[in-house]
Amino acid sequence: MEFHQELDARGLKCPLPILRCKKALADVGSGEILKVIATDPGSVKDFQAFCKQTGHEMLSVGEDGNAPQKEFIFYIRKRVA
């Protein structure tokens, strides 16, 4: 999937991935896509709740089981203002 910016949140625990995502979304344009890579297993529910509360669109949630540590990959579209 094409994206406009990537955020590496590997190794960070809650709430840091969400806080970094919020900051990264402030730097992308309305309707643009942010790719987030996280290793915290709780990040799946955290990002789903974050998107629901803020109006951003979760386009995709995936896992990379081939990495040394399981990685969760999110594609989030910034809400259109």
C-alpha positions as CSV (number, residue, x, y, z in Angstrom):
1,M,0.0,0.0,0.0
2,E,1.3,3.5,-0.8
3,F,1.8,5.8,2.1
4,H,3.1,9.4,2.7
5,Q,5.0,8.9,5.9
6,E,6.3,6.1,8.1
7,L,6.5,5.9,11.8
8,D,8.8,3.4,13.5
9,A,7.3,2.7,17.0
10,R,9.2,-0.6,17.5
11,G,10.2,-1.3,21.0
12,L,7.9,1.3,22.5
13,K,5.2,0.5,25.0
14,C,1.8,2.1,25.6
15,P,1.1,5.0,25.4
16,L,4.2,6.0,23.4
17,P,3.2,4.5,20.0
18,I,-0.1,6.4,20.2
19,L,1.5,9.6,21.2
20,R,4.1,9.4,18.4
21,C,1.3,8.5,15.9
22,K,-0.7,11.6,17.0
23,K,2.4,13.8,16.4
24,A,3.2,12.2,13.1
25,L,-0.4,12.7,11.9
26,A,-0.1,16.4,12.6
27,D,2.7,16.5,10.1
28,V,0.8,14.8,7.2
29,G,-1.9,16.4,5.1
30,S,-5.6,15.8,5.3
31,G,-6.5,12.4,3.7
32,E,-2.8,11.3,3.6
33,I,-1.7,7.9,4.8
34,L,0.6,7.1,7.7
35,K,2.3,3.7,8.0
36,V,3.0,2.7,11.6
37,I,5.2,-0.3,12.7
38,A,4.9,-1.3,16.3
39,T,5.9,-4.3,18.4
40,D,3.7,-3.8,21.4
41,P,0.9,-6.5,21.3
42,G,-1.5,-4.1,22.9
43,S,-1.0,-1.6,20.1
44,V,-3.7,-3.4,17.9
45,K,-6.5,-2.5,20.3
46,D,-4.9,0.9,21.1
47,F,-4.7,2.0,17.5
48,Q,-8.2,0.8,16.8
49,A,-9.6,2.8,19.7
50,F,-7.4,5.8,18.8
51,C,-8.9,5.9,15.2
52,K,-12.4,5.4,16.5
53,Q,-12.1,8.3,18.9
54,T,-10.2,10.7,16.6
55,G,-12.0,10.0,13.3
56,H,-8.9,8.8,11.5
57,E,-9.5,5.8,9.2
58,M,-7.7,2.5,9.9
59,L,-7.1,1.2,6.4
60,S,-5.2,-2.0,7.3
61,V,-3.8,-3.9,10.2
62,G,-1.2,-6.6,9.6
63,E,1.5,-8.7,11.2
64,D,5.0,-9.5,10.2
65,G,5.9,-12.7,11.9
66,N,9.2,-13.0,10.0
67,A,10.8,-10.2,12.0
68,P,12.9,-11.0,15.0
69,Q,10.1,-9.7,17.2
70,K,6.5,-9.8,15.9
71,E,5.6,-6.5,14.3
72,F,2.2,-5.0,13.8
73,I,1.8,-2.8,10.7
74,F,-0.9,-0.2,10.5
75,Y,-2.0,2.1,7.7
76,I,-4.0,5.1,8.9
77,R,-5.6,7.7,6.8
78,K,-5.7,11.1,8.4
79,R,-9.3,12.4,8.6
80,V,-10.3,15.0,6.1
81,A,-10.7,18.3,7.8
